[in-house]
C-alpha cells in the first residue's frame, strides 16, 4: 500500500484472478541436416518449402562439388508435404556426429516438440547417441520433445528389427520408423519418370510432418502419409513382427498408412505416442500457468488463484478429449510458505486411442 498521508481513496488492484496461460505449441519440428547453401550452425525458422529452397538451395546458376549433399532439403520437403507448418532447421557444418551434435545444441532453447536428423538412420549409432543425448538434455532444461529415427535401406523386417538393437529403446521419447521411401519424379523437359529409394530416415521426416499436424490426443494410427511409394511392402506377418518389436511401420492399404502409432519404449505406459504428447503438452501448460505466480504472495488467496488458472487449463484438456479426467490441489504448510514453496499435486488421466475393435457376431 502507498503511504497514507492525505485523505483520499487508495486502490490496489490484484491481477491474480486474470492470469491465464499463453499458447502451448504442439507441432514445432526441429531438424538438422546437410545442404549446399545457407549458413552452417544457424537456426532458420521455416514456414514453407519455398522458404527452405531459397535458403538451402541449390541455386540454378551455381555449380557445387557435392550436389548430392542435400539431406536437409529432401527431409524438409517430406515434412511440409505431410502437414508440417513450423520448422526450425539447422545446416550442420559437415556429416560428422560431432557437427550434428553442435547443430542440435542450437535447437535446445527453441520451442521444439519433434526433432530428427535428416538422412541419418538407426545404423549410424553415433548419430543415434547424439539424438538421445539431446532428448535427455532438453528434458533436463524443461524443453521436452520427441525424437524420430528411421531404418536404413533394409527391406527385410528381420533386418529392420535386428539393426535397431537396443539403440532406440528408451522411456518413450524415441520413435523408430520403417520402411524407406520410394520417390517418383518426372522430368518436365523430357517427361521421363525416375524412381529413387531413400532410407527410413526420410520416412521419419514424413511421420514428423504428420504428427505435427495432429492434436496431441489424435493418434497417427491408421492415418495416411503423403509419399509416392514404399521401399518395401510388408505382408501381415512382417507387419506383426515390426509392431511387436516397437517399430512404427507403414503399410500400403488405401494409400500409405501408419500401422500403429507407437514409441520404442519397453514400458507399456509410454508405448502410445499420444500418451507422451499429451503428458508433454500438460507439462508445458502447467509450467506456463504457474510461471506468472513466481514472486507473488504465498498465501491462500494467491494459491487459490493459481489453482483456478490450472483448473481452467486442465478443464480445456478434458473438453478437447486429451484427458479423461484429473484431480488437482495447490497447498502449502506454514513451513513451506516460509520457504517460498507452493505445492501443486495433480493426477491426470490421458486419453488412449482405439487400436483394436473386437466384434462378436451372433447369428439368429
Secondary structure, 3 states (H helix, E strand, C coil): CCCCCCCCCCCCCCCHHHCCCCCCCCCCEEEEECCCCCCECCEEEECCHHHHHHHHCCCCCCCCCCCCCCHHHHHHHHHHHCCCCCEEEEECCCCCHHHHHHHHHHCCCCCCCEEEEEEEECCCHHHHHHHHHHHHHHHHCCCCCEEEEECCCCCCHHHHHHHHCCCCCCCCCEEEEECCEEEEEECCCCCCEEEEEECHHHHHHHHHHHHHHCCCCCCCCCCEECCCCECCCCCHHHHHHHHHCCCEEEEECCCEEECCCECCCCCHHHCEHHHHHHHHHHHHHHHHHHHCCCCCCCCHHHHHHHHHHHHHHHHHHHHCCCEEEEEEEEECCHHHHHHCCCEEEEEEEECCCCCCCCCCCCCC
